[in-house]
Amino acid sequence: MKTMKTGILVFALIGLFAVQQSYAGEFAVSSPQVMEGKKVADEQVFNGFGCQGANISPALAWSSVPEGTKSFAVTVYDPDAPTGSGWWHWVIFNIPANVNGLAKNAGDPQARLAPAGSVQSRTDYAKTGYGGPCPPQGDKPHRYIFTVYALKIDKLPLDENAPAAMVGFYLNQNALKKAVLTANYSR
């Protein structure tokens, strides 16, 4: 009888732990336009450098935000670009902690869809805002890593002229957690 009570107690504690874990969840990012492991649609592809996409940044949503988050940042990075250092496609930071996503086309600074107070800094296209995938013709599929950073500070001490690598340094120094979505594209 004692073994049975102990077994029931252990089972109940395991169940409680599982419920707490599913409620808290893992910090995650999703998009209706970009799917994990799938090919990026032409709507999100760059328009230039031989590519003919619409260059519209996808909507992004994040969930299960870590406790203590004071702001967010989003980057899109291609580690497969033939540059020796990859290619930064989008860098947006100082997104307020009460925001849980970005609207479709928020990466166009002229559209004014990015959250108030956020900053979009320079990409490797030498401009601010979103610049979609455009790998060399005939190259292997490139990975496009969409990363949302939950940060322990309210604002990075940088502006729209900050290069992506500098922003990346601050992001990695101040990240509580990261949520990642990886898609691919080739032409």
GROMACS elastic network, one bead per residue, 0.5 to 0.9 nm:
[ bonds ]
;  ai    aj funct       b0    kb
    1     4     6  0.50851   500
    1     5     6  0.63528   500
    1     6     6  0.86617   500
    2     5     6  0.51700   500
    2     6     6  0.61607   500
    2     7     6  0.85344   500
    3     6     6  0.50519   500
    3     7     6  0.60287   500
    3     8     6  0.85910   500
    4     8     6  0.61577   500
    4     9     6  0.85945   500
    5     8     6  0.50740   500
    5     9     6  0.61253   500
    5    10     6  0.85856   500
    6     9     6  0.50753   500
    6    10     6  0.61336   500
    6    11     6  0.85130   500
    7    10     6  0.51411   500
    7    11     6  0.60478   500
    7    12     6  0.85272   500
    8    11     6  0.50148   500
    8    12     6  0.60509   500
    8    13     6  0.85944   500
    9    12     6  0.50381   500
    9    13     6  0.61654   500
    9    14     6  0.85873   500
   10    13     6  0.51182   500
   10    14     6  0.61396   500
   10    15     6  0.85418   500
   11    14     6  0.51262   500
   11    15     6  0.61314   500
   11    16     6  0.86375   500
   12    15     6  0.50141   500
   12    16     6  0.61296   500
   12    17     6  0.85835   500
   13    16     6  0.50284   500
   13    17     6  0.61174   500
   13    18     6  0.85576   500
   14    17     6  0.50846   500
   14    18     6  0.61549   500
   14    19     6  0.86707   500
   15    18     6  0.50586   500
   15    19     6  0.62079   500
   15    20     6  0.86373   500
   16    19     6  0.51319   500
   16    20     6  0.62104   500
   16    21     6  0.86094   500
   17    20     6  0.51090   500
   17    21     6  0.61433   500
   17    22     6  0.86727   500
   18    21     6  0.50507   500
   18    22     6  0.61637   500
   18    23     6  0.85090   500
   19    22     6  0.52026   500
   19    23     6  0.60664   500
   19    24     6  0.85141   500
   20    23     6  0.50914   500
   20    24     6  0.60066   500
   20    25     6  0.81941   500
   21    24     6  0.51444   500
   21    25     6  0.56109   500
   21    26     6  0.81701   500
   22    26     6  0.81536   500
   23    64     6  0.83552   500
   24    27     6  0.86924   500
   24    64     6  0.60878   500
   24    65     6  0.85986   500
   24    66     6  0.87877   500
   25    28     6  0.83319   500
   25    63     6  0.81167   500
   25    64     6  0.54721   500
   25    65     6  0.86931   500
   26    63     6  0.78897   500
   26    64     6  0.58279   500
   26    65     6  0.80752   500
   26    66     6  0.85200   500
   26   179     6  0.85286   500
   27    62     6  0.71353   500
   27    63     6  0.57475   500
   27    65     6  0.55411   500
   27    66     6  0.67474   500
   27   150     6  0.87377   500
   27   177     6  0.72640   500
   27   178     6  0.71474   500
   27   179     6  0.57339   500
   28    61     6  0.83089   500
   28    62     6  0.54506   500
   28    63     6  0.54623   500
   28    64     6  0.67093   500
   28    65     6  0.80913   500
   28   148     6  0.83073   500
   28   178     6  0.80072   500
   28   180     6  0.69836   500
   28   181     6  0.83676   500
   29    60     6  0.67454   500
   29    61     6  0.55764   500
   29    63     6  0.66202   500
   29   101     6  0.86227   500
   29   146     6  0.84526   500
   29   147     6  0.79080   500
   29   148     6  0.69701   500
   29   179     6  0.56086   500
   29   180     6  0.63110   500
   29   181     6  0.64435   500
   30    33     6  0.89294   500
   30    34     6  0.77436   500
   30    35     6  0.75071   500
   30    36     6  0.82985   500
   30    59     6  0.84509   500
   30    60     6  0.57478   500
   30    61     6  0.53777   500
   30    62     6  0.63825   500
   30    63     6  0.86286   500
   30   180     6  0.86597   500
   30   181     6  0.69602   500
   31    34     6  0.53064   500
   31    35     6  0.65809   500
   31    36     6  0.89354   500
   31    58     6  0.67776   500
   31    59     6  0.56644   500
   31    61     6  0.62695   500
   31    62     6  0.89033   500
   31   181     6  0.86012   500
   32    35     6  0.72341   500
   32    58     6  0.75931   500
   32    59     6  0.67122   500
   32    60     6  0.75892   500
   32    61     6  0.89682   500
   33    40     6  0.79386   500
   33    41     6  0.74617   500
   33    43     6  0.86864   500
   33    44     6  0.82380   500
   33    58     6  0.56821   500
   33    59     6  0.68766   500
   33    60     6  0.85422   500
   33   104     6  0.87290   500
   34    37     6  0.88782   500
   34    38     6  0.73370   500
   34    39     6  0.77989   500
   34    40     6  0.60547   500
   34    41     6  0.75084   500
   34    44     6  0.85494   500
   34    58     6  0.67780   500
   34    59     6  0.84331   500
   34    60     6  0.86670   500
   34   181     6  0.82373   500
   34   182     6  0.84911   500
   34   183     6  0.67728   500
   35    38     6  0.53863   500
   35    39     6  0.76703   500
   35    40     6  0.78023   500
   35   181     6  0.75197   500
   35   182     6  0.76859   500
   35   183     6  0.63615   500
   36    39     6  0.86700   500
   36   181     6  0.56208   500
   36   182     6  0.53287   500
   36   183     6  0.53952   500
   36   184     6  0.87181   500
   37   143     6  0.87223   500
   37   181     6  0.81616   500
   37   182     6  0.59092   500
   37   184     6  0.65798   500
   38   182     6  0.81291   500
   38   183     6  0.52044   500
   38   184     6  0.60825   500
   38   185     6  0.82880   500
   39   141     6  0.88650   500
   39   183     6  0.58514   500
   39   185     6  0.52349   500
   39   186     6  0.81144   500
   40    43     6  0.81714   500
   40    44     6  0.66015   500
   40    45     6  0.71923   500
   40   133     6  0.79603   500
   40   144     6  0.85050   500
   40   183     6  0.62231   500
   40   184     6  0.59024   500
   40   185     6  0.55750   500
   40   186     6  0.88718   500
   41    44     6  0.57125   500
   41    45     6  0.67235   500
   41    53     6  0.84033   500
   41   185     6  0.82986   500
   42    46     6  0.82047   500
   42    52     6  0.77177   500
   42    54     6  0.65459   500
   42    55     6  0.79801   500
   43    46     6  0.84254   500
   43    53     6  0.55772   500
   43    55     6  0.61087   500
   43    56     6  0.58825   500
   43    57     6  0.82119   500
   43    58     6  0.85571   500
   43   132     6  0.88994   500
   44    53     6  0.64442   500
   44    54     6  0.60648   500
   44    57     6  0.57359   500
   44    58     6  0.66471   500
   44   131     6  0.84587   500
   44   132     6  0.55657   500
   44   133     6  0.72887   500
   45    51     6  0.72032   500
   45    52     6  0.71844   500
   45    54     6  0.61268   500
   45    55     6  0.50652   500
   45    56     6  0.74155   500
   45    57     6  0.87300   500
   45   131     6  0.77693   500
   45   134     6  0.64463   500
   45   185     6  0.86162   500
   46    49     6  0.80356   500
   46    50     6  0.89311   500
   46    51     6  0.59761   500
   46    52     6  0.65756   500
   46    53     6  0.50889   500
   46    54     6  0.64765   500
   46    56     6  0.80870   500
   46   130     6  0.87772   500
   46   131     6  0.56874   500
   46   133     6  0.54586   500
   46   134     6  0.57573   500
   47    50     6  0.75464   500
   47    51     6  0.52361   500
   47    54     6  0.60254   500
   47    55     6  0.58091   500
   47   131     6  0.83398   500
   47   132     6  0.77643   500
   47   134     6  0.81738   500
   48    51     6  0.51183   500
   48    52     6  0.63799   500
   48    53     6  0.81074   500
   48   134     6  0.80534   500
   49    52     6  0.85309   500
   49   134     6  0.71416   500
   49   135     6  0.89811   500
   49   136     6  0.87723   500
   50   134     6  0.78013   500
   50   136     6  0.86158   500
   50   137     6  0.83698   500
   51   133     6  0.84666   500
   51   134     6  0.59041   500
   51   135     6  0.85377   500
   51   187     6  0.86098   500
   52    55     6  0.85153   500
   52   134     6  0.89051   500
   53    56     6  0.82848   500
   53   132     6  0.80148   500
   53   133     6  0.87605   500
   53   134     6  0.87971   500
   54   132     6  0.85713   500
   55   105     6  0.84737   500
   55   108     6  0.88150   500
   55   130     6  0.73896   500
   55   131     6  0.62851   500
   55   132     6  0.53760   500
   55   133     6  0.83926   500
   56   104     6  0.71239   500
   56   105     6  0.50246   500
   56   106     6  0.82284   500
   56   107     6  0.71779   500
   56   108     6  0.74844   500
   56   130     6  0.74707   500
   56   131     6  0.81801   500
   56   132     6  0.74115   500
   57    60     6  0.89351   500
   57    90     6  0.88534   500
   57   103     6  0.84254   500
   57   104     6  0.58001   500
   57   106     6  0.64397   500
   57   107     6  0.53422   500
   57   108     6  0.75646   500
   57   129     6  0.88969   500
   57   130     6  0.60274   500
   57   131     6  0.78565   500
   57   132     6  0.72612   500
   58   102     6  0.81017   500
   58   103     6  0.73425   500
   58   105     6  0.63053   500
   58   106     6  0.79922   500
   58   107     6  0.83165   500
   59   101     6  0.73188   500
   59   102     6  0.54255   500
   59   105     6  0.71169   500
   59   106     6  0.76931   500
   60   100     6  0.84730   500
   60   101     6  0.51705   500
   60   102     6  0.50927   500
   60   103     6  0.67462   500
   60   104     6  0.74936   500
   61   100     6  0.58182   500
   61   102     6  0.64772   500
   61   103     6  0.85580   500
   62    65     6  0.73829   500
   62   100     6  0.54864   500
   62   101     6  0.58217   500
   62   148     6  0.77087   500
   62   179     6  0.78398   500
   63   100     6  0.69320   500
   63   101     6  0.87720   500
   64    67     6  0.89822   500
   65    68     6  0.87447   500
   65    69     6  0.71111   500
   65   100     6  0.84846   500
   65   150     6  0.71901   500
   65   177     6  0.85902   500
   66    69     6  0.59484   500
   66   150     6  0.69900   500
   66   176     6  0.70996   500
   66   177     6  0.69727   500
   67   176     6  0.86880   500
   68   150     6  0.87877   500
   68   151     6  0.81905   500
   68   152     6  0.63506   500
   68   176     6  0.80421   500
   69    72     6  0.76570   500
   69    97     6  0.63325   500
   69   150     6  0.56230   500
   69   151     6  0.54281   500
   69   152     6  0.52905   500
   69   153     6  0.75335   500
   69   154     6  0.84600   500
   69   175     6  0.89012   500
   69   176     6  0.71725   500
   70    95     6  0.89883   500
   70    96     6  0.70617   500
   70    97     6  0.50493   500
   70    98     6  0.85699   500
   70   150     6  0.74925   500
   70   151     6  0.58566   500
   70   152     6  0.53167   500
   70   153     6  0.53065   500
   70   155     6  0.82205   500
   71    93     6  0.79665   500
   71    94     6  0.58695   500
   71    95     6  0.54425   500
   71    98     6  0.80554   500
   71    99     6  0.85011   500
   71   149     6  0.83378   500
   71   150     6  0.62538   500
   71   151     6  0.52561   500
   71   152     6  0.69617   500
   71   153     6  0.63351   500
   71   154     6  0.51903   500
   71   155     6  0.68824   500
   72    92     6  0.86435   500
   72    93     6  0.61902   500
   72    94     6  0.60880   500
   72    96     6  0.64659   500
   72    97     6  0.63572   500
   72    99     6  0.82365   500
   72   100     6  0.89260   500
   72   148     6  0.68193   500
   72   149     6  0.54063   500
   72   151     6  0.56243   500
   72   152     6  0.88707   500
   72   153     6  0.89570   500
   72   154     6  0.84900   500
   72   155     6  0.88983   500
   72   175     6  0.89387   500
   73    91     6  0.75002   500
   73    92     6  0.55609   500
   73    94     6  0.62783   500
   73    95     6  0.60373   500
   73   118     6  0.86243   500
   73   147     6  0.80891   500
   73   148     6  0.57080   500
   73   149     6  0.50928   500
   73   150     6  0.69707   500
   73   151     6  0.75742   500
   73   171     6  0.76215   500
   74    90     6  0.74871   500
   74    91     6  0.59304   500
   74    92     6  0.52984   500
   74    93     6  0.63594   500
   74    95     6  0.86097   500
   74   146     6  0.70583   500
   74   147     6  0.55324   500
   74   149     6  0.62553   500
   75    88     6  0.75482   500
   75    89     6  0.73829   500
   75    90     6  0.52085   500
   75    92     6  0.65006   500
   75    93     6  0.84808   500
   75   145     6  0.77546   500
   75   146     6  0.57986   500
   75   147     6  0.53111   500
   75   148     6  0.67514   500
   75   149     6  0.83725   500
   75   164     6  0.87053   500
   75   168     6  0.85202   500
   76    87     6  0.86438   500
   76    88     6  0.61296   500
   76    89     6  0.51581   500
   76    91     6  0.67910   500
   76   130     6  0.84518   500
   76   132     6  0.88262   500
   76   144     6  0.63851   500
   76   145     6  0.53564   500
   76   147     6  0.64090   500
   77    86     6  0.71615   500
   77    87     6  0.57583   500
   77    89     6  0.56786   500
   77    90     6  0.72676   500
   77    91     6  0.89166   500
   77   143     6  0.80655   500
   77   144     6  0.56293   500
   77   145     6  0.51698   500
   77   146     6  0.67897   500
   77   147     6  0.82723   500
   78    81     6  0.59069   500
   78    86     6  0.55033   500
   78    87     6  0.50380   500
   78    88     6  0.64596   500
   78    89     6  0.73848   500
   78   133     6  0.81670   500
   78   142     6  0.66567   500
   78   143     6  0.56270   500
   78   145     6  0.63861   500
   79    82     6  0.86408   500
   79    84     6  0.88448   500
   79    85     6  0.72094   500
   79    87     6  0.64931   500
   79    88     6  0.86578   500
   79   142     6  0.76292   500
   79   143     6  0.67384   500
   79   144     6  0.75891   500
   79   145     6  0.81322   500
   80    83     6  0.83349   500
   80    84     6  0.87130   500
   80    85     6  0.86524   500
   80    86     6  0.58872   500
   80    87     6  0.78887   500
   80   135     6  0.87070   500
   80   140     6  0.87525   500
   80   141     6  0.83576   500
   80   142     6  0.54021   500
   80   143     6  0.65039   500
   80   144     6  0.86078   500
   81    84     6  0.74950   500
   81    85     6  0.75845   500
   81    87     6  0.57996   500
   81   135     6  0.68610   500
   81   136     6  0.83986   500
   81   142     6  0.71726   500
   81   143     6  0.89407   500
   82    85     6  0.78845   500
   82    86     6  0.68441   500
   82    87     6  0.85130   500
   82   135     6  0.86741   500
   82   136     6  0.85068   500
   83    86     6  0.57153   500
   83    87     6  0.73960   500
   87   123     6  0.79884   500
   87   124     6  0.59578   500
   87   125     6  0.86436   500
   88    91     6  0.74250   500
   88   122     6  0.86314   500
   88   123     6  0.52950   500
   88   124     6  0.52957   500
   88   125     6  0.80196   500
   88   131     6  0.84704   500
   88   164     6  0.65370   500
   88   165     6  0.84221   500
   89   122     6  0.89448   500
   89   123     6  0.55781   500
   89   124     6  0.65405   500
   89   125     6  0.74038   500
   89   129     6  0.82147   500
   89   130     6  0.60006   500
   89   132     6  0.61671   500
   89   133     6  0.73999   500
   89   144     6  0.86403   500
   90   107     6  0.75087   500
   90   120     6  0.76896   500
   90   121     6  0.78755   500
   90   122     6  0.78549   500
   90   123     6  0.58624   500
   90   124     6  0.85986   500
   90   128     6  0.77926   500
   90   129     6  0.59961   500
   90   131     6  0.62620   500
   90   132     6  0.81297   500
   90   146     6  0.88513   500
   90   164     6  0.82989   500
   91   107     6  0.88875   500
   91   119     6  0.82251   500
   91   120     6  0.56734   500
   91   121     6  0.57071   500
   91   122     6  0.70989   500
   91   123     6  0.67025   500
   91   128     6  0.79361   500
   91   129     6  0.70769   500
   91   130     6  0.75409   500
   91   164     6  0.65133   500
   91   167     6  0.78034   500
   91   168     6  0.87638   500
   92    95     6  0.75296   500
   92   107     6  0.81465   500
   92   114     6  0.87584   500
   92   118     6  0.67158   500
   92   119     6  0.54472   500
   92   121     6  0.63937   500
   92   128     6  0.89477   500
   92   129     6  0.76158   500
   92   130     6  0.88274   500
   93    96     6  0.88221   500
   93   117     6  0.89261   500
   93   118     6  0.55941   500
   93   119     6  0.53188   500
   93   120     6  0.65593   500
   93   121     6  0.81937   500
   93   149     6  0.89087   500
   93   155     6  0.78162   500
   93   156     6  0.73988   500
   93   167     6  0.83739   500
   93   171     6  0.87893   500
   94    97     6  0.87050   500
   94   115     6  0.89727   500
   94   117     6  0.65022   500
   94   119     6  0.60932   500
   94   120     6  0.89591   500
   94   153     6  0.89530   500
   94   154     6  0.68114   500
   94   155     6  0.50319   500
   94   156     6  0.64276   500
   95    98     6  0.84824   500
   95    99     6  0.69455   500
   95   114     6  0.84768   500
   95   115     6  0.63528   500
   95   116     6  0.77226   500
   95   117     6  0.67044   500
   95   119     6  0.76670   500
   95   154     6  0.85606   500
   95   155     6  0.82235   500
   96    99     6  0.56892   500
   96   100     6  0.89131   500
   96   115     6  0.74914   500
   96   116     6  0.79939   500
   96   117     6  0.73137   500
   96   118     6  0.73235   500
   96   154     6  0.74283   500
   96   155     6  0.86135   500
   97   100     6  0.77496   500
   97   150     6  0.83826   500
   97   151     6  0.87292   500
   97   154     6  0.79307   500
   99   102     6  0.80335   500
   99   115     6  0.76195   500
  102   105     6  0.83693   500
  102   106     6  0.62269   500
  102   107     6  0.87085   500
  102   113     6  0.79972   500
  102   114     6  0.66535   500
  102   115     6  0.74898   500
  103   106     6  0.53322   500
  103   107     6  0.86606   500
  103   113     6  0.64931   500
  103   114     6  0.71515   500
  103   115     6  0.88455   500
  104   107     6  0.78755   500
  104   113     6  0.80589   500
  105   108     6  0.57307   500
  105   109     6  0.88392   500
  105   111     6  0.72860   500
  105   112     6  0.89801   500
  105   113     6  0.69169   500
  105   114     6  0.83542   500
  105   130     6  0.83580   500
  106   109     6  0.70847   500
  106   111     6  0.69232   500
  106   112     6  0.68818   500
  106   115     6  0.81737   500
  106   129     6  0.83026   500
  106   130     6  0.82024   500
  107   110     6  0.88357   500
  107   111     6  0.81399   500
  107   112     6  0.86946   500
  107   113     6  0.77201   500
  107   114     6  0.69527   500
  107   120     6  0.77437   500
  107   128     6  0.84871   500
  107   131     6  0.80698   500
  108   111     6  0.53982   500
  108   112     6  0.71344   500
  108   113     6  0.76061   500
  108   114     6  0.81747   500
  108   128     6  0.84198   500
  108   129     6  0.55074   500
  108   130     6  0.63139   500
  109   112     6  0.55202   500
  109   113     6  0.75209   500
  109   114     6  0.74392   500
  109   120     6  0.76196   500
  109   128     6  0.75097   500
  109   129     6  0.59555   500
  109   130     6  0.85670   500
  110   113     6  0.83389   500
  111   114     6  0.81332   500
  112   115     6  0.81640   500
  112   116     6  0.87134   500
  113   116     6  0.85594   500
  114   117     6  0.85005   500
  114   118     6  0.67564   500
  114   119     6  0.84782   500
  114   120     6  0.87144   500
  115   118     6  0.56736   500
  115   119     6  0.88557   500
  116   119     6  0.87614   500
  118   155     6  0.89246   500
  119   158     6  0.85210   500
  119   159     6  0.65544   500
  119   160     6  0.60696   500
  120   123     6  0.88718   500
  120   128     6  0.56484   500
  120   129     6  0.54832   500
  120   130     6  0.83820   500
  120   159     6  0.79342   500
  120   160     6  0.56439   500
  120   161     6  0.88440   500
  121   127     6  0.75200   500
  121   129     6  0.67331   500
  121   158     6  0.86714   500
  121   159     6  0.66244   500
  121   161     6  0.57364   500
  121   162     6  0.57778   500
  121   163     6  0.67990   500
  121   164     6  0.70442   500
  121   167     6  0.83267   500
  122   125     6  0.76211   500
  122   126     6  0.57815   500
  122   129     6  0.71873   500
  122   160     6  0.63069   500
  122   161     6  0.59432   500
  122   162     6  0.62316   500
  122   163     6  0.54023   500
  122   164     6  0.62028   500
  123   126     6  0.54527   500
  123   127     6  0.56855   500
  123   128     6  0.60224   500
  123   129     6  0.72957   500
  123   130     6  0.77883   500
  123   131     6  0.75064   500
  123   163     6  0.69064   500
  123   164     6  0.60040   500
  124   127     6  0.73766   500
  124   131     6  0.85584   500
  124   163     6  0.83046   500
  124   164     6  0.76748   500
  125   128     6  0.82223   500
  125   131     6  0.68966   500
  126   163     6  0.89029   500
  127   130     6  0.86576   500
  127   131     6  0.85130   500
  127   161     6  0.88505   500
  128   131     6  0.84869   500
  128   160     6  0.68160   500
  128   161     6  0.81231   500
  131   134     6  0.87524   500
  133   142     6  0.84724   500
  133   144     6  0.75131   500
  133   184     6  0.86779   500
  133   185     6  0.68547   500
  133   186     6  0.84809   500
  134   137     6  0.84427   500
  134   185     6  0.79290   500
  134   186     6  0.77322   500
  134   187     6  0.80107   500
  135   138     6  0.84562   500
  135   139     6  0.68603   500
  135   140     6  0.86023   500
  135   141     6  0.79958   500
  135   142     6  0.68800   500
  135   185     6  0.75492   500
  135   186     6  0.62670   500
  135   187     6  0.71026   500
  136   139     6  0.55303   500
  136   140     6  0.87238   500
  136   186     6  0.79104   500
  136   187     6  0.73418   500
  137   140     6  0.88976   500
  137   186     6  0.74626   500
  137   187     6  0.53047   500
  138   141     6  0.87920   500
  138   186     6  0.73565   500
  138   187     6  0.59716   500
  139   142     6  0.79740   500
  139   186     6  0.66954   500
  139   187     6  0.72845   500
  140   185     6  0.86291   500
  140   186     6  0.63608   500
  140   187     6  0.84663   500
  141   184     6  0.60262   500
  141   185     6  0.52191   500
  141   187     6  0.78441   500
  142   183     6  0.84002   500
  142   184     6  0.53667   500
  142   185     6  0.54707   500
  142   186     6  0.62416   500
  143   182     6  0.64360   500
  143   183     6  0.57817   500
  143   185     6  0.68146   500
  144   181     6  0.82404   500
  144   182     6  0.55310   500
  144   183     6  0.52429   500
  144   184     6  0.56061   500
  144   185     6  0.76184   500
  145   180     6  0.66981   500
  145   181     6  0.59233   500
  145   183     6  0.66717   500
  145   184     6  0.85561   500
  146   179     6  0.82426   500
  146   180     6  0.56627   500
  146   181     6  0.50799   500
  146   182     6  0.60742   500
  146   183     6  0.81250   500
  147   178     6  0.64902   500
  147   179     6  0.56403   500
  147   181     6  0.65075   500
  147   182     6  0.84883   500
  148   177     6  0.84420   500
  148   178     6  0.56094   500
  148   179     6  0.51479   500
  148   180     6  0.64965   500
  148   181     6  0.87523   500
  149   171     6  0.71032   500
  149   172     6  0.85132   500
  149   174     6  0.88163   500
  149   175     6  0.59956   500
  149   176     6  0.74558   500
  149   177     6  0.60785   500
  149   179     6  0.66240   500
  149   180     6  0.88934   500
  150   171     6  0.89109   500
  150   174     6  0.83973   500
  150   175     6  0.57337   500
  150   176     6  0.55266   500
  150   177     6  0.53942   500
  150   178     6  0.62510   500
  150   179     6  0.82816   500
  151   154     6  0.75462   500
  151   155     6  0.87684   500
  151   171     6  0.73073   500
  151   172     6  0.89773   500
  151   174     6  0.54639   500
  151   176     6  0.54427   500
  151   177     6  0.74032   500
  151   178     6  0.89206   500
  152   174     6  0.56764   500
  152   175     6  0.63105   500
  152   176     6  0.60848   500
  153   156     6  0.72679   500
  153   174     6  0.67518   500
  153   175     6  0.86618   500
  155   158     6  0.82857   500
  156   159     6  0.83011   500
  156   167     6  0.80744   500
  156   170     6  0.69985   500
  156   171     6  0.81419   500
  156   174     6  0.89967   500
  157   170     6  0.87423   500
  158   161     6  0.77971   500
  158   162     6  0.60709   500
  158   166     6  0.87213   500
  158   167     6  0.74875   500
  159   162     6  0.56934   500
  160   163     6  0.82914   500
  162   165     6  0.83103   500
  162   166     6  0.64313   500
  162   167     6  0.66092   500
  163   166     6  0.54507   500
  163   167     6  0.65036   500
  163   168     6  0.87460   500
  164   167     6  0.50385   500
  164   168     6  0.60215   500
  164   169     6  0.86492   500
  165   169     6  0.62808   500
  165   170     6  0.88945   500
  166   169     6  0.51363   500
  166   170     6  0.66361   500
  166   171     6  0.87376   500
  167   170     6  0.52497   500
  167   171     6  0.61239   500
  167   172     6  0.86874   500
  168   172     6  0.61097   500
  168   173     6  0.85146   500
  169   172     6  0.54018   500
  169   173     6  0.62706   500
  169   174     6  0.87953   500
  170   173     6  0.50774   500
  170   174     6  0.62023   500
  170   175     6  0.84664   500
  171   174     6  0.52870   500
  171   175     6  0.57517   500
  172   175     6  0.53992   500
  172   176     6  0.88879   500
  175   178     6  0.70321   500
